Amino acid sequence: MAPWGDAKLFLCFLFITCCCTVTLAQIPMDCCLSVKNRTVQKGLIVDYRRQTRGNGCFLEATILVTKRGRTLCVPPEEPWVKGVEEHVDKQKANCGKKNRRCPRVKHQ
């Protein structure tokens, strides 16, 4: 009876491992599928993040977040995108200084 007990335990462990692997593989990723190289006014952007190739995403992009919460996918290597990123970083650094209120700026 001992060999069957070990086999059942092994099969049970194998089944649970397979189920966990399938479940983790189906976690949805929020990735940009394309980018638009259209300039955006710096004042409209309150946050940004970078998307790297890999981990389920197929292209590199910078994701800009507007005051209204919309996301825009833009090419990360463009000079105007770097300017927007610098502007947002300055906004985040200055927010809170001298009793300045910044309700739409997303803090890290």
TORSESE-751829 format. One record per atom (N, C-alpha, C, O): x, y, z; residue number from 1; atom name. Coordinates in steps of 0.05 Angstrom, whole numbers, padded with zeros to 5 digits. Layout:
N
- xx	yy	zz	resi	name
- X	Y	Z	NUM	CA
...
***
This chain:
108
- xx	yy	zz	resi	name
- 00016	-00024	00000	1	N
- 00000	00000	00000	1	CA
- 00017	00025	00000	1	C
- 00008	00046	-00009	1	O
- 00041	00024	00010	2	N
- 00059	00047	00011	2	CA
- 00066	00058	-00016	2	C
- 00067	00082	-00019	2	O
- 00072	00041	-00036	3	N
- 00079	00052	-00063	3	CA
- 00056	00068	-00075	3	C
- 00061	00089	-00087	3	O
- 00031	00059	-00071	4	N
- 00008	00074	-00082	4	CA
- 00005	00100	-00067	4	C
- -00002	00120	-00079	4	O
- 00010	00101	-00041	5	N
- 00008	00125	-00026	5	CA
- 00028	00146	-00036	5	C
- 00021	00170	-00038	5	O
- 00052	00138	-00041	6	N
- 00072	00156	-00051	6	CA
- 00065	00166	-00079	6	C
- 00070	00190	-00085	6	O
- 00055	00148	-00096	7	N
- 00047	00156	-00123	7	CA
- 00024	00176	-00123	7	C
- 00024	00195	-00138	7	O
- 00004	00171	-00105	8	N
- -00019	00190	-00103	8	CA
- -00009	00217	-00094	8	C
- -00018	00238	-00104	8	O
- 00008	00217	-00074	9	N
- 00018	00242	-00064	9	CA
- 00034	00257	-00085	9	C
- 00031	00282	-00088	9	O
- 00050	00243	-00101	10	N
- 00065	00256	-00122	10	CA
- 00047	00267	-00144	10	C
- 00051	00289	-00153	10	O
- 00026	00252	-00152	11	N
- 00008	00261	-00172	11	CA
- -00008	00285	-00162	11	C
- -00014	00303	-00178	11	O
- -00016	00285	-00137	12	N
- -00030	00308	-00126	12	CA
- -00013	00333	-00126	12	C
- -00022	00354	-00134	12	O
- 00013	00330	-00118	13	N
- 00032	00352	-00119	13	CA
- 00036	00362	-00147	13	C
- 00037	00386	-00152	13	O
- 00038	00344	-00166	14	N
- 00042	00351	-00194	14	CA
- 00018	00366	-00205	14	C
- 00021	00386	-00220	14	O
- -00006	00358	-00198	15	N
- -00031	00370	-00208	15	CA
- -00032	00399	-00197	15	C
- -00039	00418	-00211	15	O
- -00026	00402	-00171	16	N
- -00028	00429	-00159	16	CA
- -00007	00448	-00171	16	C
- -00013	00471	-00177	16	O
- 00017	00438	-00176	17	N
- 00038	00454	-00189	17	CA
- 00030	00462	-00217	17	C
- 00034	00485	-00225	17	O
- 00018	00444	-00232	18	N
- 00009	00451	-00259	18	CA
- -00013	00472	-00259	18	C
- -00013	00491	-00275	18	O
- -00032	00470	-00240	19	N
- -00054	00489	-00238	19	CA
- -00043	00517	-00231	19	C
- -00052	00537	-00243	19	O
- -00024	00519	-00213	20	N
- -00012	00544	-00205	20	CA
- 00003	00557	-00228	20	C
- 00002	00581	-00232	20	O
- 00017	00541	-00244	21	N
- 00032	00551	-00267	21	CA
- 00014	00562	-00288	21	C
- 00020	00583	-00299	21	O
- -00008	00549	-00294	22	N
- -00027	00558	-00313	22	CA
- -00040	00584	-00304	22	C
- -00044	00602	-00320	22	O
- -00047	00585	-00278	23	N
- -00060	00609	-00267	23	CA
- -00041	00633	-00269	23	C
- -00049	00655	-00277	23	O
- -00015	00630	-00262	24	N
- 00004	00652	-00263	24	CA
- 00009	00661	-00292	24	C
- 00015	00684	-00297	24	O
- 00008	00643	-00311	25	N
- 00013	00649	-00338	25	CA
- -00009	00666	-00351	25	C
- -00005	00678	-00372	25	O
- -00032	00667	-00338	26	N
- -00055	00681	-00350	26	CA
- -00059	00709	-00337	26	C
- -00080	00721	-00341	26	O
- -00040	00719	-00322	27	N
- -00042	00746	-00311	27	CA
- -00040	00766	-00333	27	C
- -00020	00766	-00348	27	O
- -00061	00783	-00336	28	N
- -00060	00803	-00358	28	CA
- -00040	00825	-00353	28	C
- -00037	00834	-00331	28	O
- -00027	00833	-00375	29	N
- -00008	00855	-00374	29	CA
- -00020	00879	-00388	29	C
- -00033	00876	-00409	29	O
- -00016	00903	-00377	30	N
- -00025	00927	-00390	30	CA
- -00002	00939	-00406	30	C
- 00015	00953	-00395	30	O
- -00001	00932	-00431	31	N
- 00022	00941	-00448	31	CA
- 00012	00958	-00471	31	C
- -00010	00956	-00481	31	O
- 00030	00976	-00480	32	N
- 00025	00991	-00504	32	CA
- 00029	00973	-00528	32	C
- 00049	00959	-00530	32	O
- 00010	00972	-00546	33	N
- 00013	00956	-00570	33	CA
- 00024	00972	-00593	33	C
- 00034	00961	-00613	33	O
- 00023	00999	-00591	34	N
- 00034	01016	-00612	34	CA
- 00040	01043	-00598	34	C
- 00030	01049	-00577	34	O
- 00057	01059	-00612	35	N
- 00063	01086	-00602	35	CA
- 00057	01106	-00623	35	C
- 00058	01101	-00647	35	O
- 00050	01131	-00614	36	N
- 00045	01153	-00632	36	CA
- 00065	01175	-00626	36	C
- 00068	01183	-00603	36	O
- 00079	01184	-00647	37	N
- 00099	01205	-00644	37	CA
- 00086	01232	-00649	37	C
- 00093	01246	-00667	37	O
- 00067	01239	-00632	38	N
- 00053	01264	-00633	38	CA
- 00059	01280	-00608	38	C
- 00053	01270	-00586	38	O
- 00069	01304	-00610	39	N
- 00077	01319	-00587	39	CA
- 00053	01326	-00570	39	C
- 00030	01329	-00580	39	O
- 00058	01328	-00543	40	N
- 00037	01334	-00524	40	CA
- 00046	01357	-00507	40	C
- 00070	01358	-00501	40	O
- 00028	01375	-00499	41	N
- 00036	01397	-00482	41	CA
- 00045	01387	-00455	41	C
- 00032	01370	-00443	41	O
- 00067	01397	-00445	42	N
- 00078	01388	-00420	42	CA
- 00058	01392	-00397	42	C
- 00057	01376	-00379	42	O
- 00043	01414	-00398	43	N
- 00025	01420	-00376	43	CA
- 00002	01400	-00373	43	C
- -00011	01399	-00352	43	O
- -00003	01385	-00393	44	N
- -00025	01365	-00392	44	CA
- -00017	01339	-00378	44	C
- -00035	01323	-00371	44	O
- 00009	01335	-00375	45	N
- 00018	01309	-00365	45	CA
- 00025	01311	-00335	45	C
- 00038	01330	-00327	45	O
- 00015	01292	-00320	46	N
- 00020	01292	-00291	46	CA
- 00037	01269	-00282	46	C
- 00047	01269	-00259	46	O
- 00041	01249	-00299	47	N
- 00057	01226	-00291	47	CA
- 00066	01211	-00316	47	C
- 00055	01215	-00338	47	O
- 00086	01194	-00313	48	N
- 00095	01177	-00335	48	CA
- 00108	01152	-00323	48	C
- 00116	01152	-00300	48	O
- 00110	01132	-00339	49	N
- 00124	01108	-00332	49	CA
- 00135	01095	-00357	49	C
- 00126	01100	-00379	49	O
- 00156	01079	-00354	50	N
- 00169	01067	-00377	50	CA
- 00161	01038	-00380	50	C
- 00159	01023	-00360	50	O
- 00155	01030	-00404	51	N
- 00149	01003	-00411	51	CA
- 00173	00991	-00425	51	C
- 00182	01002	-00445	51	O
- 00184	00969	-00415	52	N
- 00207	00956	-00427	52	CA
- 00198	00932	-00442	52	C
- 00178	00919	-00436	52	O
- 00214	00924	-00461	53	N
- 00209	00900	-00477	53	CA
- 00213	00876	-00459	53	C
- 00233	00875	-00444	53	O
- 00195	00857	-00461	54	N
- 00197	00833	-00444	54	CA
- 00174	00833	-00424	54	C
- 00159	00852	-00422	54	O
- 00173	00812	-00408	55	N
- 00151	00809	-00388	55	CA
- 00123	00812	-00400	55	C
- 00105	00823	-00388	55	O
- 00120	00803	-00424	56	N
- 00094	00804	-00437	56	CA
- 00090	00828	-00456	56	C
- 00070	00828	-00471	56	O
- 00107	00847	-00455	57	N
- 00104	00871	-00473	57	CA
- 00125	00868	-00496	57	C
- 00147	00860	-00492	57	O
- 00116	00876	-00520	58	N
- 00132	00871	-00544	58	CA
- 00147	00895	-00554	58	C
- 00163	00893	-00572	58	O
- 00142	00919	-00542	59	N
- 00157	00942	-00551	59	CA
- 00163	00961	-00528	59	C
- 00149	00961	-00508	59	O
- 00184	00977	-00531	60	N
- 00191	00996	-00511	60	CA
- 00175	01022	-00516	60	C
- 00171	01030	-00539	60	O
- 00165	01033	-00494	61	N
- 00148	01058	-00496	61	CA
- 00150	01073	-00471	61	C
- 00157	01063	-00450	61	O
- 00143	01099	-00472	62	N
- 00138	01115	-00448	62	CA
- 00108	01119	-00447	62	C
- 00095	01127	-00467	62	O
- 00096	01114	-00424	63	N
- 00067	01117	-00421	63	CA
- 00063	01143	-00405	63	C
- 00070	01145	-00382	63	O
- 00051	01163	-00418	64	N
- 00045	01188	-00406	64	CA
- 00016	01188	-00395	64	C
- -00002	01177	-00407	64	O
- 00013	01199	-00371	65	N
- -00014	01200	-00358	65	CA
- -00022	01229	-00357	65	C
- -00008	01246	-00347	65	O
- -00046	01235	-00368	66	N
- -00056	01263	-00370	66	CA
- -00070	01270	-00344	66	C
- -00075	01253	-00327	66	O
- -00077	01296	-00341	67	N
- -00092	01305	-00318	67	CA
- -00119	01291	-00315	67	C
- -00129	01288	-00293	67	O
- -00131	01283	-00337	68	N
- -00156	01269	-00337	68	CA
- -00154	01239	-00333	68	C
- -00174	01224	-00334	68	O
- -00129	01229	-00330	69	N
- -00125	01201	-00326	69	CA
- -00122	01184	-00350	69	C
- -00120	01159	-00349	69	O
- -00121	01196	-00374	70	N
- -00117	01181	-00398	70	CA
- -00088	01174	-00401	70	C
- -00070	01188	-00392	70	O
- -00082	01152	-00414	71	N
- -00055	01143	-00419	71	CA
- -00048	01146	-00449	71	C
- -00065	01139	-00466	71	O
- -00024	01155	-00454	72	N
- -00015	01158	-00482	72	CA
- 00011	01143	-00485	72	C
- 00029	01147	-00468	72	O
- 00014	01127	-00505	73	N
- 00038	01112	-00510	73	CA
- 00055	01127	-00531	73	C
- 00046	01132	-00553	73	O
- 00079	01134	-00523	74	N
- 00097	01150	-00541	74	CA
- 00124	01137	-00542	74	C
- 00131	01122	-00524	74	O
- 00140	01143	-00563	75	N
- 00167	01131	-00565	75	CA
- 00186	01143	-00544	75	C
- 00187	01167	-00542	75	O
- 00200	01126	-00529	76	N
- 00216	01136	-00507	76	CA
- 00241	01151	-00515	76	C
- 00252	01167	-00500	76	O
- 00251	01147	-00540	77	N
- 00277	01160	-00547	77	CA
- 00274	01187	-00560	77	C
- 00294	01200	-00566	77	O
- 00249	01197	-00563	78	N
- 00245	01223	-00576	78	CA
- 00253	01246	-00556	78	C
- 00247	01244	-00532	78	O
- 00265	01267	-00567	79	N
- 00274	01290	-00549	79	CA
- 00251	01303	-00535	79	C
- 00253	01311	-00512	79	O
- 00228	01306	-00548	80	N
- 00205	01319	-00535	80	CA
- 00194	01303	-00512	80	C
- 00184	01314	-00493	80	O
- 00197	01276	-00514	81	N
- 00188	01259	-00492	81	CA
- 00206	01263	-00467	81	C
- 00197	01264	-00445	81	O
- 00232	01265	-00473	82	N
- 00251	01270	-00451	82	CA
- 00244	01297	-00437	82	C
- 00246	01299	-00413	82	O
- 00237	01317	-00453	83	N
- 00229	01342	-00441	83	CA
- 00204	01340	-00424	83	C
- 00202	01353	-00403	83	O
- 00185	01325	-00432	84	N
- 00160	01320	-00416	84	CA
- 00167	01306	-00390	84	C
- 00157	01313	-00369	84	O
- 00185	01286	-00392	85	N
- 00193	01271	-00368	85	CA
- 00207	01290	-00348	85	C
- 00201	01289	-00324	85	O
- 00225	01307	-00358	86	N
- 00239	01326	-00341	86	CA
- 00219	01345	-00328	86	C
- 00221	01352	-00304	86	O
- 00199	01354	-00343	87	N
- 00179	01373	-00333	87	CA
- 00163	01359	-00310	87	C
- 00158	01372	-00289	87	O
- 00155	01335	-00314	88	N
- 00140	01320	-00293	88	CA
- 00157	01316	-00269	88	C
- 00147	01319	-00246	88	O
- 00182	01309	-00272	89	N
- 00200	01305	-00250	89	CA
- 00203	01331	-00234	89	C
- 00204	01330	-00209	89	O
- 00205	01354	-00247	90	N
- 00207	01379	-00234	90	CA
- 00181	01385	-00218	90	C
- 00182	01395	-00196	90	O
- 00158	01380	-00231	91	N
- 00133	01384	-00217	91	CA
- 00131	01368	-00192	91	C
- 00122	01377	-00171	91	O
- 00140	01343	-00193	92	N
- 00139	01325	-00169	92	CA
- 00158	01336	-00148	92	C
- 00151	01334	-00124	92	O
- 00181	01346	-00156	93	N
- 00201	01355	-00136	93	CA
- 00191	01381	-00123	93	C
- 00196	01385	-00099	93	O
- 00178	01399	-00138	94	N
- 00169	01425	-00128	94	CA
- 00143	01423	-00112	94	C
- 00136	01440	-00097	94	O
- 00128	01402	-00117	95	N
- 00102	01399	-00104	95	CA
- 00106	01395	-00074	95	C
- 00121	01378	-00065	95	O
- 00091	01410	-00059	96	N
- 00094	01408	-00030	96	CA
- 00113	01429	-00018	96	C
- 00112	01434	00006	96	O
- 00129	01442	-00034	97	N
- 00147	01462	-00024	97	CA
- 00132	01489	-00023	97	C
- 00116	01495	-00040	97	O
- 00138	01504	-00002	98	N
- 00127	01531	00001	98	CA
- 00096	01530	00002	98	C
- 00083	01547	-00009	98	O
- 00085	01510	00015	99	N
- 00056	01507	00018	99	CA
- 00042	01506	-00009	99	C
- 00019	01514	-00011	99	O
- 00055	01495	-00028	100	N
- 00043	01493	-00055	100	CA
- 00027	01468	-00058	100	C
- 00037	01446	-00051	100	O
- 00003	01471	-00067	101	N
- -00015	01447	-00070	101	CA
- -00014	01438	-00099	101	C
- -00016	01454	-00117	101	O
- -00012	01412	-00102	102	N
- -00011	01400	-00129	102	CA
- -00029	01376	-00129	102	C
- -00020	01353	-00126	102	O
- -00055	01380	-00132	103	N
- -00074	01357	-00129	103	CA
- -00072	01336	-00151	103	C
- -00079	01313	-00146	103	O
- -00063	01344	-00174	104	N
- -00063	01324	-00196	104	CA
- -00036	01311	-00201	104	C
- -00034	01291	-00215	104	O
- -00015	01321	-00188	105	N
- 00011	01309	-00191	105	CA
- 00012	01283	-00176	105	C
- 00005	01282	-00152	105	O
- 00021	01262	-00188	106	N
- 00023	01236	-00176	106	CA
- 00050	01233	-00162	106	C
- 00071	01235	-00175	106	O
- 00050	01229	-00136	107	N
- 00074	01226	-00121	107	CA
- 00084	01198	-00122	107	C
- 00067	01179	-00125	107	O
- 00110	01194	-00120	108	N
- 00121	01167	-00121	108	CA
- 00119	01154	-00094	108	C
- 00128	01131	-00091	108	O
***
